[in-house]
Amino acid sequence: MSMQTQDTFIIHPATSEEAAALRAFVKALKIKFEVSSATETAYDPAFVEKINKSKKEFEAGKYTRVEKQDLQQFLGLP
């Protein structure tokens, strides 16, 4: 019976030689792994754009302030 772990390791090799050595090491241990490109982003570009737009709107004063006691009513909660 094998035990599974929830650990995730993120390693940033500095050279192609280090990357090759890491791949060989992990393969030798028969550990599943995946490689992502440095050009990949952790977030969807459309999501990032929405966040940036919201930040600009806030900086321009385009926001609604809701007091804590009014929050349930603002959200339409009973």
N, C-alpha and C positions, 0 to 999 in steps of 0.2 A: 504494500500500500504506500503510495507516494503522498507526501504532504505538499499542498499548494501554498504559495505565499502571495500576498497582495502587494508586495514591494515592486516598485518600478525604479529602474536605474536609468538616469540620463547622463550620458558620458559625452564629452565634447573633445574628440581627438583634434590635436593641433595640426597634424600632418597626415598625408595620405598613407604613410607608412604605419602610423599609429592606428588609423582606421582599418587597414588591412590586417594588422596584428589582432585588433579587437574582434574583427569578424572571424578570423581563424580560431581564436581562443573560444569564443562563444559557440561556434560550430562544433569544436572538439568536445565541448561539454554537453552537446546536444540540447542546448537551450534555445527556445524559440525567441526570435528577435525581429525587429523591424528597423529600417533605416529611413530617416526622413531627410530631405534636402534642406540645406540652410536657407534656401529661398522660400520654403513653405512658411506660411504664417499660421499662427495658432488660431486666428480668427477669420471668419468669412469677411471678405472685403466690403460687402454690402452692409454688414453689421458695423464694421469700423466706420464707414461713411455716416451711418445713422448716428453713432455716438458723437462723431466730430460735429455733425450738424447741430445736435442737441447742445453741445458745449458752446457753439457760436451763438445759438439762440439765447442761452442763459446769460452769456456775457453781454448780449445786446438788451438784456432786461425782459426778454420774452419768456416769462414763466409765471406760474400761478403758485402763490404761497397759501398753504392751508394750515390753520392752527390745529394743534393736537386734538382739542375738544371737538373740532369740526370734521375730523378725518373720516369717521364712519359715514357721515352724511355725504361727504364729498365722493366717497367710493360707492355710495348707494347701498350700504349695508344696513340691516335692521338694527 
